[in-house]
Amino acid sequence: MRAWDAGTVDLEQTNGVLLVMAENSGALCGTMKDFLDRTLYPTIARGLVVPYALLISAGNDGRGAQRQAERILSGYPFSAATAPVILRGKFCPAHARVSSDLGQAFAAGLSMGIF
């Protein structure tokens, strides 16, 4: 689901969330920042505890976007299920494999109740 289209109601209906975002100018992309801004306080008010995984596509090194995302997410009642994954450079078949592996491992962990 696109960040523009997602909201707190969607978070209430999930067992976990895979946050996939781009790095823009060394920072968190605007659409993901908007999503996090819109859902932070309603998520806290509802006491939603949701595991998450973070996947960043970075034209730069991705660390600025990672720091910003983790700083915002530290205010959520979410738990990090995995270490953040940063895909650096132009998207390629290796990035597709890493993304697929992360998604499959996250889904398997959720279905087994690990996260």
N, C-alpha and C positions, 0 to 999 in steps of 0.2 A: 504494500500500500504506500502511496506517495505521502511524504511528510505533510504536504499541503492538505491532503484529504483526511488525514488521521487526527484523532482527538482522544480525549479521556475515555469516552464511551468504548472506543476500540481497545484501549488498554485494559479496561474492565473485563473484556471478553477474551483475553489471551492468557496463555500460560508463560509467555516470554516474548521478548521483543529483540529483533536483530536490527540494530540501527546502522543503516548503510548511508554514508554521506561522502560528499566531495570536500576536499580542502580548497578554499578560495583565498588567494593572497595570504597564505600561511595561517588561515583561520578557519573556523567552522563555517560551513556554507549557510547562507541565509535561511533556506527552507528548513533545515534541521534546527537552527537556532529558534526560528518561529515556532516549530512544533514543541520544542522543549519549553519555551516561554509560555505557550498556551496551556500546556498540560501540567506544569510543575505544581501550582497551588491546588488545583482540583485533585490531582493524584495524591498529594499529601492529605487533603481533607478527607478523601475516601479511604485512606490507609492502604492503598494498593502496594503490595510488595511483589515486584515482578523481576525475574532475572533478565539480564540483557547481555548482548554481545555487540561489539562495536567494530565496524568495518569502514575504513577510510581509504578513499581513492585520492592519492596525493600527487599533484604535479611537482610539488616542492618536496620536503622531507616528511610532512604530515604531523610532526611533533606539536606544532602550534595548535592545529585542529584537535589533536588528541588531548592536549592539556585543557583546552577550552571545554571540550565535551565532558571530560572527566570531572572538571571543576563544577560544571552545571549539574551533572548526574550525581555528584556527591550530596546534593540537596534533596534528591529523590529518595523515596524508600525502596529503591531498586538495589539489586545486588549484581555485581559483575560476575557473569558465568565463566568468562574466558578473558585472557589477556587481549587487549585491542590488536587488531590486525590492520597494518598499513600497507597498501599496495602503491608502490612508488613508480612514477613514470607512466608512459602510455599503456593503456589497458591492452593486455596480450593474453594468449592462451594460458600461460602460467598463472596469471591473475584470476582467470576464470576457474582454474582448478582449485586454487587456494580459497576462493569465494565459495565454491561448491562444497569443499571439505568443511569449511567453517559452518555453513548452513546445515549440512548433514549431521555434523557432530553436535551442534546446538540443539537441533530437533531431536536427536537420539537421547541426549542428556535430559531434555524436558520430558520426553515420553517415559524415560526410566526413573524420573523423579530425582535425578542427581542435583539439579539446580533448584 
